Amino acid sequence: MAGDEVTLVLPKPDLRREDGSSKIWQYRAKDCVLDVFFKGDNVVHYEMRSPGRATLNSKKQPQTPGIVPDASACIKTMVGI
């Protein structure tokens, strides 16, 4: 997926960071944060997590109230579904 395709699905990122040809776009919602990693113009990785927490669905992360239960809920929050 390329950056222009990401912008067709998600709104403008809340934070953009560039380091050489690598970029990170961060999207923030009340209950989750989505980080999209690019190399050049192509998405190479993404991570979803609760604000201030480790990556979602990690076996090391305990389930506590307020944590987004799954990636699907996070994406739905980001696109306003």
N, C-alpha and C positions, 0 to 999 in steps of 0.2 A: 504494500500500500504506500502511496506517495503522500506527501504533505497536502497537496491540493485535494486529494480524496478524503483525508481526515477532516478538512474544513467543510466538506459537504455534509458530514455527519455530525460533527461537534461544533460548538460555538468557538469564538475566538478564545485562545488559551489565556488563562489568568497570569501565566508567567512563561516567558521564553528565555532560554539560555543557550548560548552558542560557545563552542570551544573548538576552533578549527572547523573541520567539516562535520563535526558532531553537534547535534542540537537536542534539547529537551524541551518539550512543551508540557506544562502542568495545568491541569484543569482541577478546580476545587469546587466541591459542593458541600452542603452542610455535613453529610455523613461519610463522604469519601473523597479521596484524591486520586487522580489518574495522571501518571507520568508516561509520556510517549517519547521514546528515544529514536532519533534519526541518525543515519549515516548518509551524508549528502541529503538527497530529497526523499529517501526511502525509510519507512518505519522498520526498525530492526528489533525492537523490544518494547514492551509496555508493562507497567505495574499498577495495580490498584491497591489502595490501603485506606484505612481510616485516618482522619487528620491526626498527625502526631504519633502514628503507630507504624509498626513494621508492615511488610507486604501482606495483603489480604490472603486468606486461605493457606497461610503458612502453617505447617504442622507444629512449629515452635511457638506460634502465637495462640494464647488461650482465647476462647470465645468469651467476651464480656459484653455487657449491655452497651449499645451505642456503636458497635462495630458492624459495618455493612456485612451481611451474611454471605454474599456471593458477588461475583463479578457482574452478573447480569443486573443485579439491583443497582450497582454503581453506574453502569452504562445507562440504564434507564433514567437515573437521576440526572446524569450529564446532558442527555438529549431532551429532558423534560417530559418523559412518558409517564 
